[in-house]
Amino acid sequence: SPWEIGAYNGVAFDMEGKALDYAKGDRLCTCWSIERRDGVALHFTDHDSAIAFRGQVFTPVKALAASARREEAGAKDSSVEAYGVIGDDGIAESDLRARRYDGAVVTEFAGVNHRYPWHSPKLVVRRWFESVERSGEEWKAQIVGISHRLQQDQGRCTSRTCHYQHFGPKCRRAPIDFQVGKAVSAVTDARTTFEASSISGTHADQYFRVGFFVWLTGANAGIETEVLNYTQASRTIELLDRMPFDIAVSDTFTMHPGCDGRFTTCKANGNEKNFGGEPYSPGTDRMLASPQS
């Protein structure tokens, strides 16, 4: 079979019979593609000049390097550490601060002939950015293969509270009927807290707590988080995560009311038939109780 999972700890396949058996190894190079979740893609090669390959131009790396990679048979996971200098190779500090590289897909094309790049590569390996850190002028990324993803726990546990995301496809409440789209009127904390005096209606304090929040404009445009606290009297909103960039007056956003996941709340909203928890399941005390005489 041309498919081989584990030996290269990624989604790997050997293009046997499709690549030339070159006598000189110096004709071969490696190309990498980094595809972020927002659709932006970067293309690099370890060759000393640009290569047109698979409809993209792969530029020589300037300050990008990777740690040694240990490959093992079977489905054992072995991560790779990549690191570089912020600003070089198109990796900007603003994108790192906004966490736009988290979950990015890294595709490695090994054995590309830089003289005849239209020939298929010897090997293709796909990996994922697990986490990205910044330290001064440098960045460091932990890159994992498919074995790491296969080892993650799947499914859900029994819970009295709802498992579904509020206004998600399984919750089935229409977000357009409840969402609020407003602008910042005053900033209390440049990264977390602000006021939006244009929010209309009478809501209870914490009405938007744990609700979905996304920036539409401003330096943080496109970044999603949750509401940590909401005060109705002053229309003050405190976000769960610190924003990578300062919040400014007139920045616009959209947020949804929160949900505590309890069955009584779902029933009060008339959505109990879509409740995603097990409200009548016995608790730990009941399961551990001894028989009564």
C-alpha positions in Angstrom: 0.0 0.0 0.0 1.3 3.5 -0.7 -0.1 4.7 2.6 2.2 4.6 5.6 1.0 5.9 9.0 3.4 6.0 11.9 6.8 5.6 10.4 6.9 9.3 9.7 4.3 10.2 12.3 2.1 12.1 10.0 -0.2 11.5 7.0 2.6 10.1 4.9 2.7 8.4 1.6 5.6 7.3 -0.6 5.2 8.4 -4.3 6.9 5.2 -5.4 7.4 5.0 -9.1 6.5 8.6 -9.7 9.7 10.3 -8.8 13.0 9.8 -10.5 15.7 7.8 -8.8 18.3 10.6 -8.9 22.0 9.7 -8.8 22.9 13.1 -7.2 21.4 13.9 -3.9 22.2 17.6 -4.3 19.3 17.9 -6.8 16.8 17.2 -4.0 15.5 19.7 -1.6 12.6 20.0 0.9 9.6 22.3 0.6 7.1 23.3 3.4 3.6 24.8 3.2 2.1 26.4 6.3 -1.7 26.9 6.1 -3.4 28.9 8.8 -7.0 28.4 9.8 -7.9 31.8 8.4 -6.8 30.6 4.9 -3.4 32.4 4.7 -0.6 30.2 3.4 3.2 30.5 3.5 5.5 28.5 1.3 9.2 27.8 2.1 12.1 25.7 0.8 15.6 24.9 2.0 17.0 25.5 -1.5 19.0 28.7 -2.1 16.6 30.0 -4.7 12.8 30.2 -5.2 11.1 27.1 -6.6 7.8 27.0 -8.5 6.1 23.9 -7.3 2.4 22.7 -7.3 1.2 26.1 -8.4 2.9 28.0 -5.6 6.3 29.8 -5.3 8.4 28.4 -2.4 10.9 31.0 -1.2 14.2 30.2 0.5 14.0 30.2 4.3 15.9 33.0 6.1 15.6 32.3 9.8 13.5 29.2 10.1 14.9 26.0 11.6 13.7 22.8 13.2 14.9 20.4 15.9 16.0 16.9 15.2 13.2 14.5 14.3 13.0 11.0 15.7 10.9 8.5 13.7 9.6 5.3 15.2 7.7 2.4 13.8 4.0 2.0 14.8 1.8 4.8 16.0 4.1 6.4 18.5 4.0 10.2 18.5 7.2 12.2 18.1 6.9 16.0 17.9 9.1 18.4 16.2 10.1 21.9 17.4 10.4 24.7 14.9 11.8 28.1 15.7 12.7 31.3 13.9 13.0 35.1 14.2 9.9 37.2 14.3 9.5 39.3 11.1 11.6 37.0 8.9 10.0 34.5 6.5 6.7 36.4 6.6 5.8 35.4 10.2 4.7 38.6 11.8 4.5 39.4 15.5 0.9 40.6 15.1 -0.2 37.2 13.8 1.6 35.4 16.6 0.0 37.6 19.2 -3.4 37.0 17.6 -2.7 33.2 17.7 -3.4 32.8 14.1 -0.8 30.0 13.8 -2.5 27.8 16.4 -3.8 24.7 14.6 -2.0 25.6 11.3 -1.3 22.7 9.0 2.3 22.1 8.0 2.8 20.0 4.8 6.4 18.8 4.1 7.4 17.8 0.6 10.6 15.8 0.8 12.7 14.9 -2.1 11.7 17.7 -4.5 14.0 18.0 -7.5 14.7 21.7 -7.8 15.8 21.3 -11.4 12.6 19.4 -12.4 10.1 20.4 -9.7 7.1 19.2 -11.7 8.1 15.6 -10.8 6.3 14.2 -7.7 8.2 14.4 -4.4 9.6 11.3 -2.7 7.5 11.8 0.4 4.7 14.0 1.7 4.1 14.4 5.5 1.4 16.4 7.1 1.6 17.8 10.6 -0.1 20.4 12.8 1.0 23.4 15.0 0.1 22.4 18.5 1.2 25.6 20.2 3.3 28.7 19.3 5.2 30.7 21.9 7.0 34.1 21.6 10.2 35.0 23.5 11.7 38.4 22.7 12.5 38.5 19.0 12.1 34.7 18.5 9.1 32.3 18.1 8.9 28.6 18.8 6.3 26.2 17.7 5.5 22.6 18.8 4.5 20.6 15.7 2.8 17.2 16.1 1.7 14.4 13.7 -1.6 12.5 13.3 -0.6 10.0 16.0 -0.9 12.8 18.6 -4.4 13.6 17.4 -5.5 10.0 17.4 -4.4 9.7 21.1 -6.8 12.5 22.2 -9.9 11.5 24.1 -13.1 11.4 22.0 -16.7 11.4 23.0 -18.3 13.0 26.0 -19.0 12.2 29.6 -22.4 12.1 31.4 -23.3 15.5 32.8 -26.3 17.1 34.3 -25.5 20.3 32.4 -25.8 20.7 28.6 -22.9 19.6 26.4 -23.9 21.8 23.4 -22.5 25.1 22.4 -25.1 27.9 23.0 -26.7 28.8 19.6 -24.8 25.9 18.0 -26.3 23.5 15.5 -27.4 21.1 18.2 -28.8 23.8 20.5 -30.9 25.0 17.6 -31.6 28.5 19.0 -31.3 31.1 16.3 -28.5 33.5 17.2 -29.7 36.2 14.9 -32.6 36.7 17.2 -30.4 37.4 20.3 -27.1 38.7 19.1 -26.0 42.2 19.9 -23.7 44.2 17.5 -22.4 47.4 19.0 -19.4 49.6 19.3 -17.0 50.5 22.2 -17.8 53.8 23.8 -15.2 53.9 26.6 -12.2 51.7 27.5 -11.5 50.7 31.2 -8.7 48.2 30.6 -7.0 48.3 27.2 -7.0 44.5 26.8 -10.1 43.2 28.6 -12.7 45.7 29.8 -14.7 48.4 28.1 -18.2 50.0 28.0 -20.7 49.9 25.1 -23.4 52.5 26.0 -25.3 51.8 22.8 -26.5 48.4 24.1 -30.3 48.8 24.3 -32.9 46.9 26.3 -33.1 45.9 29.9 -30.9 43.0 30.8 -29.9 41.4 34.1 -26.3 41.6 35.3 -24.3 38.7 33.8 -26.9 38.3 31.0 -24.0 37.9 28.5 -21.7 36.0 30.8 -20.0 33.0 29.0 -21.6 34.2 25.8 -19.8 34.1 22.5 -18.0 37.3 21.5 -16.2 38.3 18.3 -14.5 41.5 17.2 -15.7 42.9 13.8 -13.4 45.8 13.4 -10.3 47.3 15.0 -6.8 45.8 15.7 -8.4 42.6 17.2 -10.8 42.0 14.2 -11.7 38.4 13.8 -10.6 37.3 17.3 -13.2 35.2 19.2 -13.5 34.8 23.0 -16.2 34.7 25.7 -17.7 37.3 28.0 -16.5 37.0 31.6 -18.7 39.6 33.3 -21.4 42.0 32.2 -22.8 45.0 34.2 -26.1 46.3 32.9 -26.1 49.7 34.7 -22.8 50.9 33.0 -23.0 48.5 30.0 -19.5 47.3 31.0 -18.1 44.2 29.4 -15.2 42.2 30.7 -13.7 39.6 28.3 -12.4 36.2 29.4 -9.1 36.4 27.4 -6.8 39.3 27.2 -6.7 40.7 23.7 -3.4 40.7 21.8 -3.9 44.3 20.8 -5.4 47.4 22.6 -9.2 47.9 22.4 -10.1 51.3 21.0 -13.2 53.5 21.1 -15.5 52.8 18.1 -14.2 49.2 17.7 -17.3 47.1 16.8 -18.2 43.6 18.0 -20.9 41.0 18.1 -21.9 39.0 21.2 -24.5 36.5 22.3 -26.2 36.0 25.6 -24.6 33.3 27.7 -26.1 30.1 29.1 -25.3 28.3 32.3 -26.2 24.9 30.8 -28.8 24.0 33.4 -32.1 22.3 32.4 -34.2 24.8 34.2 -32.6 27.6 32.1 -33.2 25.7 28.9 -36.8 25.0 29.9 -37.4 28.7 30.7 -36.1 29.6 27.2 -38.6 27.1 25.7 -35.8 24.9 24.3 -35.9 21.9 26.6 -36.4 19.4 23.8 -32.9 20.2 22.5 -31.2 20.0 25.9 -27.9 18.2 25.6 -27.4 17.0 29.2 -28.7 14.2 31.5 -30.5 16.3 34.2 -31.9 13.2 36.0 -28.8 11.1 36.2 -27.8 10.2 39.7 -24.9 12.0 41.3 -21.7 10.5 42.8 -23.2 10.4 46.3 -26.1 8.3 45.1 -23.9 5.9 43.2 -21.6 5.4 46.2 -24.3 5.1 48.7 -24.5 1.8 50.6 -27.7 -0.3 50.7 -30.2 0.7 53.3 -31.3 -1.9 55.9 
